[in-house]
Amino acid sequence: MTELPHRKIRSFVRRPGRVTSAQRRALKDLTPLWCLSIREQIDMSKTFGRNSPRVLDIGFGDGEALVTLAVNNPDVDYLGIEVHEPGIGHLLLLLQRAGIKNVRIIQHDAVEVIEEMLMDHQFDVVNMFFPDPWPKKRHHKRRLIQPLFIHNIGRILRSNGVLHIATDWKDYALHIKNVLSENKKFTEISYNENDSLLQRPPTKFERRGKRLGHITTDLLYRLI
Ligand SMILES: C[S@@+](CC[C@H](N)C(=O)[O-])C[C@H]1O[C@@H](n2cnc3c(N)ncnc32)[C@H](O)[C@@H]1O
């Protein structure tokens, strides 16, 4: 097998962002209830105490779409990974308000979480809704979708699992198609919105793009 280059460059820049006082309280008081420690490997069956279909959401932003999915599909377990504190605080407040039990959060770089904490074949679906497009050429190396990352997604998906990526940046869609076409473990499939595991509720980032006239592309790949 060809060696896949390891990356040190982050796909995000830590911006202070405004954490509201409610979010700050949520981060302090609710973290123990919904956030997982980054010091241990995650066994989803143990975490949720059941063996349900599972979805991983990478970069959930403010978490609104993740909560919609979790409420609509109580028999599915969701793990969300995010680094942006205000977004995590926002999601914690939503989880508390709705009393949601089928979501857990990891506050850390998804690249490292996937490499070091997630066991093989744990997820039926991996969602990446509007990963940062990093439009400038000199920043393309920051894009999350890279050969090694996709290789690792292939490891954590169950057989026949699906990677669902949405983007409203044409050039990123092309990049994603190129990277995925080079990985022979994945095959592109069409988007079946009626499949409850593959639903994509509107997201904050998508709404912002729509206002600017952007068009969303959903790219779905099944692990073969
Ligand atoms: C463009 S936003 C999209 C957020 C949300 N999915 C939406 O559609 O509204 C991308 C998100 O990915 C998060 N992100 C970027 N790189 C990440 C990484 N390596 N690990 C975890 N989250 C990351 C960012 O903090 C940001 O919230």
The ligand as a MOL file (V3000), in Angstrom:
LIG
                    3D

  0  0  0     0  0            999 V3000
M  V30 BEGIN CTAB
M  V30 COUNTS 27 29 0 0 0
M  V30 BEGIN ATOM
M  V30 1 C -18.2100 25.7540 7.9300 0
M  V30 2 S -18.5460 25.1790 9.5080 0 CHG=1
M  V30 3 C -19.9900 24.1540 9.2650 0
M  V30 4 C -20.7060 23.8700 10.5620 0
M  V30 5 C -22.0100 23.0760 10.4350 0
M  V30 6 N -21.7670 21.7150 9.9990 0
M  V30 7 C -22.9630 23.7870 9.5280 0
M  V30 8 O -23.1970 23.2850 8.4020 0
M  V30 9 O -23.4990 24.8260 9.9360 0 CHG=-1
M  V30 10 C -17.2680 23.9700 9.7530 0
M  V30 11 C -17.1290 23.5420 11.1860 0
M  V30 12 O -16.1490 22.5240 11.2780 0
M  V30 13 C -15.4120 22.7210 12.4700 0
M  V30 14 N -14.1100 22.0730 12.2840 0
M  V30 15 C -13.1740 22.3880 11.3660 0
M  V30 16 N -12.1200 21.5750 11.4870 0
M  V30 17 C -12.4040 20.7170 12.5100 0
M  V30 18 C -11.6850 19.6630 13.1190 0
M  V30 19 N -10.4770 19.2910 12.6870 0
M  V30 20 N -12.2550 19.0340 14.1580 0
M  V30 21 C -13.4870 19.3920 14.6020 0
M  V30 22 N -14.2210 20.3780 14.0560 0
M  V30 23 C -13.6760 21.0370 13.0220 0
M  V30 24 C -15.3190 24.2310 12.6130 0
M  V30 25 O -15.0700 24.6190 13.9530 0
M  V30 26 C -16.7020 24.6620 12.1170 0
M  V30 27 O -17.6340 24.7650 13.1790 0
M  V30 END ATOM
M  V30 BEGIN BOND
M  V30 1 1 1 2
M  V30 2 1 2 3
M  V30 3 1 2 10
M  V30 4 1 3 4
M  V30 5 1 4 5
M  V30 6 1 5 6
M  V30 7 1 5 7
M  V30 8 2 7 8
M  V30 9 1 7 9
M  V30 10 1 10 11
M  V30 11 1 11 12
M  V30 12 1 11 26
M  V30 13 1 12 13
M  V30 14 1 13 14
M  V30 15 1 13 24
M  V30 16 1 14 15
M  V30 17 1 14 23
M  V30 18 2 15 16
M  V30 19 1 16 17
M  V30 20 1 17 18
M  V30 21 2 17 23
M  V30 22 1 18 19
M  V30 23 2 18 20
M  V30 24 1 20 21
M  V30 25 2 21 22
M  V30 26 1 22 23
M  V30 27 1 24 25
M  V30 28 1 24 26
M  V30 29 1 26 27
M  V30 END BOND
M  V30 END CTAB
M  END
